[in-house]
């Protein structure tokens, strides 16, 4: 399965927001706005945690939850 579409979609969505959006996969932290970071991290079967902090965090959390769900990626948004 190719994650390319998911990676581009996630990154583009993240870049619409000013908030910092960081994906935690096991013990790695990745800036979701970085396509390269996502390529090396977003492999199937993991569960991820998303940390969102900033002025538009609420909208960012909602949009990111939607895009992860759309690509069937298991993510928990950490408040």
C-alpha positions as CSV (number, residue, x, y, z in Angstrom):
1,X,0.0,0.0,0.0
2,X,1.3,3.4,-0.9
3,X,1.1,6.1,1.7
4,X,2.2,8.8,-0.7
5,X,-1.3,10.3,-1.0
6,X,-1.8,10.2,2.7
7,X,1.5,11.8,3.4
8,X,0.9,14.7,1.0
9,X,-2.6,15.1,2.3
10,X,-1.6,15.2,5.9
11,X,1.3,17.6,5.3
12,X,-0.8,20.0,3.2
13,X,-3.6,20.0,5.9
14,X,-1.1,20.6,8.6
15,X,0.4,23.5,6.7
16,X,-2.9,25.4,6.7
17,X,-2.5,26.0,10.4
18,X,-0.1,28.1,12.5
19,X,-0.1,25.7,15.3
20,X,2.7,23.3,15.9
21,X,1.6,19.8,14.9
22,X,3.9,17.0,16.0
23,X,3.3,13.3,15.4
24,X,4.7,10.8,18.0
25,X,5.4,7.3,16.7
26,X,6.8,5.2,19.4
27,X,9.8,7.3,20.6
28,X,10.1,9.5,17.6
29,X,8.6,13.0,17.2
30,X,8.0,14.3,13.7
31,X,6.9,17.7,12.5
32,X,3.8,16.8,10.4
33,X,4.4,19.8,8.2
34,X,7.6,18.0,6.9
35,X,6.8,15.6,4.1
36,X,10.3,14.0,4.5
37,X,9.7,13.3,8.2
38,X,6.4,11.7,7.4
39,X,7.9,9.5,4.7
40,X,10.3,7.9,7.1
41,X,7.7,7.5,9.9
42,X,4.3,6.8,8.5
43,X,4.4,3.0,8.1
44,X,1.3,0.9,8.5
45,X,0.3,-0.8,11.7
46,X,1.5,1.8,14.2
47,X,-0.7,3.8,16.4
48,X,0.3,7.5,16.5
49,X,-0.2,10.3,18.9
50,X,-0.7,13.8,17.6
51,X,0.3,16.8,19.7
52,X,-1.2,20.2,18.6
53,X,-0.3,23.5,20.2
54,X,-0.9,27.0,19.0
55,X,-3.4,29.7,18.3
56,X,-5.6,27.6,16.0
57,X,-5.1,24.2,17.8
58,X,-8.8,23.3,18.0
59,X,-9.4,23.7,14.2
60,X,-6.1,22.0,13.5
61,X,-7.0,19.0,15.7
62,X,-10.3,18.6,14.0
63,X,-8.8,18.8,10.5
64,X,-6.0,16.4,11.3
65,X,-8.3,13.9,12.9
66,X,-10.4,14.0,9.7
67,X,-7.4,13.5,7.4
68,X,-5.9,10.6,9.4
69,X,-9.3,8.9,9.5
70,X,-9.8,9.4,5.8
71,X,-6.6,7.4,5.2
72,X,-7.4,4.8,7.8
73,X,-4.5,5.8,10.1
74,X,-4.9,5.2,13.8
75,X,-4.1,8.5,15.6
76,X,-4.9,9.7,19.1
77,X,-5.0,13.4,19.6
78,X,-3.4,14.3,22.9
79,X,-4.9,17.3,24.6
